[in-house]
Amino acid sequence: MTDATSARLEFTATCPRGLEGLLAAELRDLGASALHEQPASVHFAGPLELAYRCCLWSRLANRILLRLSQVRIGDAEDLYRAVAALPWEEHISPAAKLWLQFSGTNREIRNSQFGAQKAKDAIVDRLRRQSGARPVVERQHPDLTVALRLHRDKLDIAIDLSGESLHKRGYRTHIGAAPLKENLAAALLLRAGWPQIAAQGGALLDPMCGSGTILIEGAMMAADYAPGLLRDGFGFERWLNHQSDIWLKLREEALQRRRAGLERGGPGGESALPEIRGYDADAKVLFAAEANIARAGLERQVRVSCRPVSAFKVPSHREIKPGLVLSNPPYGERLGEQEALRETYAELGRQLKTEFAGWKVGIFTGNPELGFATGLRSHKQYQLYNGSIPSQLLLFDVRERGGDSAAEREPVLSAEVQMVVNRLKKNLRTTGKWAAKNAIDCYRLYDADLPEYAAAVDLYRSTEGALYAHVQEYRAPASVPEDKARSRLRDLVRAVQVALEIPQRHISIKERRRQSHKGGDQYGRRDVDGQAFWVREYGAQLEVNLWAYLDTGLFLDHRPVRQYLRERARGRKLLNLFCYTATATVQAALGGCEQSTSVDMSKTYQSWSARNFRRNNLDPYRHQLVEADCLQWLESAQQNRRGHYDLIFLDPPSFSNSAKMRGVLDIQRDHGRLIRQCMALLAPGGTLVFSNNLRSFTMDEDIKAAFAVEKLPLLDRDFQRNPKIHNVWKVQA
C-alpha cells in the first residue's frame, strides 16, 4: 500500500436510509471531497487522517470503509481471484484475527455466506503462501474486518475502519423498551435545528425521554463533544497501516475541545450549556437514562425527572429561553395500542399549546396520524427510518397565544372535503406504506379515486425531506359547469393541504381551462415562481420543478421503465431519443452504462439534463448530450452509427408539430419507420425499448413480423388505476 499518511484514499460512509444528505454535509464539514451519495451510503475521498476524524466525529455514520478495490466479477472463481490479488500481508499479520462481512448476490453467487467463505479462502490462502501461517477467523474483537459488497457483477472490497458500528458511542449500557439509535437521534436534532438553537442559548426538552438518547446527543452537540470519545476502540487500531501518531493527535484535540465545552461554569456553578431536561412517566426507564447520562459524564448538563405528559411545563427554577421540544413517543407498533396512545399525543399537544408558545417542536413517529392527534400543524416533515419502520419527523412552531394565523388553526371542513381528506389519508396508509418500503420518494397518491374530484395528486419528497404535492386537474365532462369544476378543484387542494399537513406554497396546481379558440395553453398555472428542487430515485438525484412547466421533469409512471433500463445497462452503450431531462440516462449510467447519447431538440431540457448529469457525477465525455431534432438525427445516424448501440430507449410524444422539427410527428402513423431506423443502430443482441402514451396505440403488424416484439408490463402500484397511461415494448432482432 502507498504511504497512507498523505495519499488520497477512497472511502465509503454507511448510514441509515434517509440520512444520506445530512451525512454528506457532515463529511464535507469534516474535510471530505468528491462526495457522491448512494442509498444508505456516501462515497468520499481524502487522506487517512480524514477517515480517523470521521470515525471520531461523525454523529451520523454507521461505518467508515476504506475501499481497496472495485472489480467486475461473474462467478465464484472470479471472486476468489479478485480478493487473492490484493496484498493482504500489508493489512493483517498471519497470527491475527480476521472477520469478513459479505453482502449482496448475483446470478452465480446466490448466497452471501458462500461469498464470504470464498473471499476468506482467498485471503487465508494468500497469507499462507506468503508466510506459512494463516489468521484465525473470529467475529469477536477481530484485528481486521474486511467488508465486501456485491451488486450484480460489481464487487467492492474494503476494510472496515470503524470496528463496531459508530452509532455505539459507549455511553448507553442501559436501554428502554423501544431504543432510538444514537445516530438517528443525532439526525433528528440536526433536522430540528438544535445546533442553531443551542448556539442562541435555547433549551432542549424531551417530555418522553426514555433512556435519554436525544438528551445526551443534544448535550454532546452543544458541548462540542466528539461522539467517538467514549468508545472502547476502533477497527483501524489493529490494522497494520494504522498511523498511531495521527490518531493520538486527533484524540487529544477532541479531549481538549470536550473540556472546553464542559468545564465552563455558569453563575452558581451550574453548567454553561443550555438547559437540557427530560421527563418520563416511567420511573424505571429513568434509572437507565441516569446511568447513561453518568457514563457520558454529563450529570451537570443533563437532568431527568419523573413526570407525566399532562404535567409537562417549561422549567421554572431559572429563566429559560424558548428552544426545542423534541421527542420520540411510542407509536403503537412498539408499545401499546394506537387508540390508547392517541390521547397521549392529544395531551402533549394541549400542553405544548398552553405552556410552550414561541418554542420549536419535533415529534418523531412511525404513525403520522398520531402526530396529527396533537392538534398542531406541522410546517415540515422528514421521511426517515427507525430500524426497518418508515417514520416521519414532524416539525412545528408553537405560536404565541392568540397569535395563530388562520392557516395554523384547525380548519373547519365541509362533509365533501372531509370525504376527500379521508380518501387521501387512506391512500397514504396503503400506497404510502408501499412507497416507503421500496424507498420511493415520489409517487402518485390519488388518481380521480372519487370521480367528482377529477384530478391526479402526485407526492414529491425533496432530498432535504420537505414534502410537495403536484395537482393536475382532468377535463371535466361538458355537463359540469366550469364554476362547479373549479369549486371542486379548490376543495381537493384544501383536502391535500389538510391530509398531507403541508403549506399552500408546497402545492402546485395545473388547472385545465376550456378554450374558446384554438391554440394557447389549456392549463392554467399558479405560483410559477416556485423553485426547482432535488428528489431521489433508486440512488439517483434528479431535479424537478412543479411550477414553471407543464411537466415536472420526472415522469413518475416511467419509474419502472427507468429501473428496467438501469438493470440492463451495465457495460452497454445507450441511445436515449426524445430524452426530455435524461432521467433514464442517469439511471442507466448509475447502473454501469459504458457510454450514452441523449438527444432532444429542447435547449431547456438539454440544460436540465446537464444539471442532472452534474449532480450525479456523470462523465460528460462518456455521456453525451445532443441538442437536435430526433427525426433528423436518426436519419443522419443511419450513415455512421449502424450497429453502434446495445440499448436504445425511444420515447417520442404522441404528436408533435414543433416549429423546430422538419415535419409533423404522428406516433401511430410514424412508429414503424422510427423503430426500423432504431433497429439499424442496434448492435447484434441489442434491445430497443419503445414507449409512448397514446392510449389508442396499436403496434404495426409489419413490425411484429420483422422483429421479436414483446409488450412489457412496466407499471408500478401507484399507477394501476390507470393501466393505459403508457405502452412499453421490447423490440429485438
N, C-alpha and C positions, 0 to 999 in steps of 0.2 A: 504493500500500500504506500502511496506517496505520503509525504510529510503532512500529517493530519492537522498540524497546528495552524498552518496558513492556507492550505488547499481549499478551494471552493468545492464543497461537497453537496450532494443532493439528499434531501430529507423528505420524509412524509410525517405529518402530524395527524393522528386519527382523533375523532371526536364523535359524540352522539349526533345523530341526524338532526338537522335544523340549526346546528351551531357553526356551520362552515364559514359563513360570512363574518361572524364575530371572531372566530379563531383566526381567520386571515388578517383581520385588523390588528388583533393582538400580536401575531407573529411579526407583522410589519413594524409595529412599535418596538418590538424586541430586536429589530435589525435584519429581518429576513428579506430576501429579494426573490424575484422570479416566481412569485406566488401563483398557484393555479389551484382552484377549488375543484374537488370531486365530491361525490356523495360520501358523507361521513369522513372526509379527509381533506387536507390541504398540502400540496407539494410546494416545497420552497428550497432555497439554496443559501449557502453561506459557509463560513469556517466552522471547525469543530467547537470553538468557543460558543458560537451561536446555539448549537444543539444543547450544550450544557446549560446555557442561560434559559433556554426554553423548558428544559426539564425542571429547572429550579423555579421559574417564574410563571409558567403558563397556568392560568386558572381554568382553562377550558379543555385542554388536550387530554386524551387518554394515554397516548403513547407517542414517542418521538422515535422514528425509524431512520436509520442510515441506509440509504439504498446502495447496494453493491453492484447490482446488475439488473437489467431488464432484457429478457430474451424471448424469442418466439419458439415455442416447443409444440410438438404434436403428441408424442406418446411417452411412456414411462422411461424409455431409453434416452430420449431427448432430455427429459428432466434430469436423469442421473448425470448425463454428460455436462449439462449446463451448470449444475451445482458443483460437480467434481472439478470443473475447470477453474474455480476460484481459489485463491491462495489462503485456505483456512488456517494454515500454520502461522499466518500473520495475525490471526484474530484470537486463537484459543490454544492453550497448551494441551498436549495429548493426555496429560494427567488430570485435566479439569473436568467440570460437569457441563454437559450440553443439553439444551432443550430446543425443540422445534415447534413452531406454530404454523400450521398449513391451512389455508382456506381456499375454497373455490374448486371447480371441476372443469373439465372439457369433455369432448367426445370420447377420448381414450382414457383419461384419468377421471374416473367417476366417483371416487371416494377420497375424501381429504385425508383420512387416516393412511390409506395406501400411499398417497402423495408424500406425506410426512415420512413414512418408512423409507421410501425410495430416496428422498433427499438426505435423510440421516445416514443411509448406507453410503451415499456419495461422499459425505463429509468424513465419516469414520474411515472409509477405505483410503481416502487421500492421506489422512493423517497417519494411518498405519503404514502406508508406503513410505512416507517421509521419515518417520521416527521409530517405527516398530511398535508403537504403543497407540492406544485409542482412548478417547474420552468416555466417561460414563454418561449415559443418557438419563437425566433425572430432572423431574419437574420442580422440586423444591430447591430454592436458592441456587439456580444454575450460574455458572461463570459466564456463559454466553447463551443468549436466546436468539435464534435465527427465525425470522418471520418471512414466510413465503406466501404469496398470493397469486393464484392462477385465475385469470379471467379469459375465457375462451382459450386462445393459444398464446397468450402473453403471460409470462411468469416474471413477477417482481421478487427479487431476493434481497433481503435487508437484514440488518442487525437491530434488534430492539435495544435502544439505549436507555429505556425507562426502567426496565425491571417490571415490578408490579404496575398496574395502571396508575397513571398520575392523579386520578381522582382520589386515590387513597393517600390522603395528606399525612396521616399518622396520628391525628388527634381524636379520631372517632372510634373508640373502643366499645362504646355503648350506643345502640341504635334503637329507635322506636319500631312500632309495628309496620310503618309504611315509610321507610327511609328515602330521603332525597339525596341523590349522589352529589358530592361536593362540587364537581364541575358544572352540573346542571344548576345548582343553587347559585353559583357564580354567574352563570349566564342570565338567570332571572334578574339578579341585581344589576348587571350591566344593561339589560334591556329596559329596566325600570329607571335608569339614570342615577343609580346610587352614587357613583363616584362624584358626579357634579353636585348632588345634594349634600354629600358629606363634606365636600370642599367648602360649601357655604354654611356649614355648621348645622345642617338639618339632621333630625333624629331618624333612627331606624327602629321600627316596632313590628313585632310578629305576634298576632293575637292567638295563633295556634302553632306554637313554635316546635312542638315535638322534641326531638333530641338536639335542637338548636343549630342545625347546619346553616340555615340562612343567616342567623345572627353572627356565627363565628366567621363565615366567609365575608360578611359585610365588615366586621371589625378588622379582618386581615387586609381588606382592600383599603380601608380608611387609614390604617397604620403603616401602609407600605411594607407589608409583612409577606415575604415570599412564601407561597403555598407549599413549596417543597422542603422547607427548612426542618420540619419535624419527621420526615421520613427516615426509616432505618437505612436506606441506601438506594442506589440506582443501578441499573443494569450495566452501565458503562464502567463502573468502578472495578470490575474484574476482567475487563476487556484488555487484551494485550496492547492495544494502541491508546489506552487511556492516558491522558495528559494531566497528571495529578496537580501540577503547579497551576495550570489554568483553572481547574476545578476549585482548588483551595482558595485562590484569589477571589473567584466569583462568590463562593460561600461566605467568606469573610466580609465581602462588600454587603451581602444580603443581611448578615447578622448586624452590621453597623446600621443599616437602614431600618431594621426592625427595632433596635434600641432607640434610635432617634424618634421613631414613630410612637413607641410605647412609654418611654421614660419621661416624657414631658408631663409635668404635673399641672393640673389646673388649680384654681384657688381652693384652699382647704384640703389639697392632696388628692382630689378626685381626678379621674382620667381626663386628659386634654382632648380625647376623641369625642365625637358627637354622642349623644345619648343613644345607647343600643340596648333595648329591652325586649324580653319575650315573655309570653304568658301561655298557659295551657290549663285546661280543667282537670287533666290527669296528673296527679302528684307523682305517680310512679315514673312517668316518662320524663319529668323534670329532674329526677335523680340522674338519669342518663345525660340530660343536657348539661347539668352542673359538672359531671365528670368530664365530659368532652371539653367544656369551656376551660376547666382547670388544666387539662392536658395540653391545651393550646396556649396556656399561660395568659389567659385573658380575663381572669376573675375581676380585675379592677375595671375592665372596659365593658363587659357584657354581664347583665343581670337578668335572672328569670324568676318568676313567681307564679303561684297557683291562682288562677283567676278564670272564671267562665267568660265566654264571649259577651254575655249580657252585661258584664261589668267592665268591659274594655273601654278605657278612657286615656286621655293624654296624661302622662305622669305629672304630679303636682309638687314634687319635692323641690324642684327648682324650675326656673323659666326654661321652657323647651321651645326651640324654634320648629315650626312646621317642617316636616320632612317626608319620609316614606313609610307607609304601612305595606308590608309585603308578606304574603303567607301562601302556604301550600296546604289548604284544608283537605280533609278527606272528601272523596267524591264517589262513593258508592261501590265502585269496583274493588276498592281496597277495604274499606271499613264501613260496616253498617249498611242500612238500606237508604236509597236515594230520597224517599219521601221524608224519612226522619231527618236527613241532612238538609232538606230544603228550608226548614225552619231555622237551622243553624246559620245558613247563608243569609236568610232574611234578617235574622237578628244582627248579624255582622253589618249588613247594610244599614240598619237603623242606627247602630252605634256610630258608624262612620259619618252618616249624615248629621247626627246630633252633636258629636264630640270633635270631629276632625275637619272642620271647614278649613280650606286652604292647603290640605295635605294631598300628596300623591298616593295612589293606592295601586297595588298589583296583586292580582289573585291568579294563582296557577292551578288549573283544574283539568282533569280528564273528562269532565262533563260540563261543557259550556252552559248548558241550560241551568245548572245550579248557580253558575256565575251570574246569570241574568236574574236569579232569585234575590240578589242583593238589592234590586231596585235601582241600581246605578247604571249609567250609560257609559260603556267603555268607549274611549276615543281611539284606541289602538289595540290590535290583537296580534300575537305572535304564535305561530304554529311550532310546537316543539314536541319532543317525545320524552316521557318519563318511563325509561326502560323501553318496552315494546308498546306502551299505551300512547296513542296520539292525544296530545294535550294542548291547551292554549294558555298563554299568559294574557290576561285581560288587564288593561291599564285604564285607570280612572283618575279624573281630577274631581275632588270634592269641593264644590263651590261654597262661597261664603253663604251663610244663612240668608235666605231670601234673595240670593243673587243668581239662582238658576235661570238660565235662559230658557225660552220655550223649547229649544232643540234638546236641552238636557232633561226637561221634565218628562215624565212618562206620558206618552201620547194617548189620547182617548180615541180609540179606533172604532170605526163602524163595523157591523157584523160582516160585511163583504170584505173589508180589508183584513179583518181578523182571520177570515177563512183563507185568504192568500198567505198570511203570515204562518198559519198552521201548516199549510202545504209546504212552504219553504223550509220550515223547521223540520218537518218530516223528511224532506229530501236531504237536509243537512245530516240527519241521523243515519240515512242509508247511503246515498251517493257520497256524502262527505266522509263517512267511515271507510268506504271502498277507496276513495281517493287518498286518504291519509295512509291507509295500509300499503298502497302502491307508490307512495312518495310522489303523488301527482298534485302539484300546486295550482294548476289552472284547469278548470273543468266546467261543464255545463250543469247548472244546478236545476234549472226549470226550463221546460220547453213546451209552453202552452198546455201545461197539465190541466188547467181549468180553461176550457175553450173560450169563455167570455173574456179572459185575460190573455189575449193572444200575443205573446212575446216570448223571446228567449232570454234567459238570465245566465250569464257566464261569470264565474268567480276567478279572479286573478290574485294570487298572493305574491307580493314582491319579495326579492331576496332579503329585504330588510324586515320582512314579516308583516307588513301592512296589507290589509285586505281591500280589494276593489271589486266593483260589480259593473258589468257591461250589459246594458238592457237594450235589446233590439226588438222593436215592435214589428209584428207581422201585419200584412194587409188585412184590414177588417172587411167583412162582406159588405156589399153595396147597401144592404138593408140596414146596416148600423150607421146612424148619423155620426158625422165626424166629431161633433162635440161630445157625444157619448163615448166614442172610442178614445178620445183624449182624456176624458174623466177616468176611464178605466186604467189607462196608462199611468196617470198620476197616482191612482190607488195602488197599482202594482209597485211603482217606485217607492211609495211610502212603506209598503209592506217589506220591500227589500231592505230599506234602511232600518226598520224595526227588527226584522228577523236576524239580520246579519250584524246588528249593532255597529254600523259604520256611519260616518258623517256623510252628508249630502255631497260634499265635494269629492268623495271617493266613488260616486256613481256616475257613469257615463250613459247617456240616453240617446239612442238613434231612433228617431221618430219618423215613421212614414207619413208622407203627406200626399193627398190626392192632387194630381196635376191637372190644371186646366188647359195646358198647352204641352206640346211635345218639347223634349229637351229639358235641361235643368236637372237639379238634384232632387230625387224623390225622397230623400232622407233629410230631415232637419237635424242639426247637431247643436248640442248645448255644451257649455263650458269648454269651448275649443282651445282655451289657454292651458288646459290640463297638461301636466308634464309626462314625458315618457319615463318608464321605469323598467327594471330588470326582473325577470322571473326565471325560475329553474325548471328544466325538463330533462330527466334522465342524466343529470350531471352537467348539462349544458346551461349556460346563462344566455337568455335571449331578451332582446329589447321589445317592449310593447308600448303602444300609445293608444289609449282608449278613446281619445277625444279628437285628434287632429285629422283623422282619415276615416273613410267608411269602414275599412277593416283595421284590425288591431296590430297587424304584423305577425300574428301567430294563428294559423287555422287550427282550432282545437280538435276538430273532427279528424284531422290528419295525424294526430298524435301516434296512433298505431302504425301508420304508414311510415312515419319518420323512424320509428323503432324498427320496423321491418328492414328498412334500408340500412340502418346502423348495424344491425346484426349480420348483414351480408356484405359489408363494405371493406372488411379487413384485407389489406394488400391489393385492393382493386382501384381502378380508375373510374371516376364517376362523372357523368354529364347530367346536369340539372337544368332543364329547359323550362322557361317561364318561372324562374326560380323565386320570384317575389322577394322576400327578405332572406332567402337562402338558409332558412332554418333546417331544411332537410340536409343540406350540405354540411352544416355544423355538426349535426348528429352523425352523419356518415364519417366525417373527419375524426370525431371523437371515438368512433368505432374502429378506427385504424385505416381509413381510406388513404391510399398512397398518393393519389393526385385527384383534383377535381376541376371542372369547368362549370361555372354557373352563369347562365345567360338570361338577361331580362332587359327590355328596352327602356325601363323607367330609371332615370337618373336618381330619383328619390329612393327607390328600392335598392339600387346598387349602393348608395351611400349607407343606407340602413344595413345592408348585408355586410359592408365593410366594418361597421361598428360591431356587429355580431361576431365577425371573424376576429377582430382585435380582442374583444372581451374574452374569447375562448382560446386565445394564443395560437390561432391558426397561421401557419406559414404562408404568406402571400405568394411566394414563389411556387409552392406546391398546389395552392388552392386559388385558382384564377377567377376573377370576376370580369365578365364581358358585358358591356352595355351595347346591346344590338337587338334588332328585330329578330325574334327566334325563327321566323319563317325564312328570312333572307339568310340568317346564319346557317340554318340547316342545309339550304341549297349549296352554299359555298363549301360547307364541310364535306359534301359528297366527294370533293376533289382531293382533299388532303388528310382526311381523318377516318377513312374507311377502316373498320376493324380496330379502332383505337381504344374504345371504352369497354369495360367489363360490366358496367352497371349504368343504366340510363333511367332517369326519372322525368317523365313527360307529364306535366300537369297544366294544360292550357285552359284558358277561360272557355265558357260555352260559346260565347260570341264576342267578337271584338271588331270594331271599325275605327280604331285609333288613327289619328292623323299621322302618327309616326310609322304606321305599317304600310307596306306596299299595297296590300289588298284587304279584303274582309275575311275574317276567320269565322267559320261556322263549324263547330266541332263535330256535329253529326254528319255533315257533308264531307269534311276535310280530314277526319281522323285516319282514314285508310292511308292517305298519302303521307301524313305525318309519321305514322307507325312504320311504313316501309322505309322512309328516309332514316328513321332512328335505327331500324334493324340493320341497315347498311353500315352504321357506325359501330355496331357491336362486335367485339372480339368473339371468336368461337367459344361457345359455352356461356356467353354473356346473357344478361337478363334486362329486359325493358319492363319498368313498372309504369303503367299508363293510368292516369286518373283524370276524372272530370266530374263536375257536379250537375250535369244535365239529367234531370230526373227521368226524362223520356228516352234516354240514350239506349241504342241497341248497337251491338258490335257488328261490323261489316262481315258478311258471310265469307267474302273472299279472303279477309284477314284470317278468319278461323281456319280456312282451308290451307292457307300458305304457311301458317306458323302454329306452334303449340300455344294455345291461349287458355288461360285459367283465370276465372274471376276469384278475387281474394276477399274473404270476409273480414276486412280490417276495420272494425268498428268497436270502440270501447263502450262500456256500460252506460256512460253518460249520454250517448247519442243513439241508444237503441230505440227510443221513442220515435226516431226519425230515420229509419233504415235507408231511405233513398237520398240522404244528404250528399253522398258521393258514390261513384263507381270506381273500383280499383281492379286493374287487370295485370296479370303477369304474362308477358309475351316472350317466348324463346324460339330459336330457330328449329 
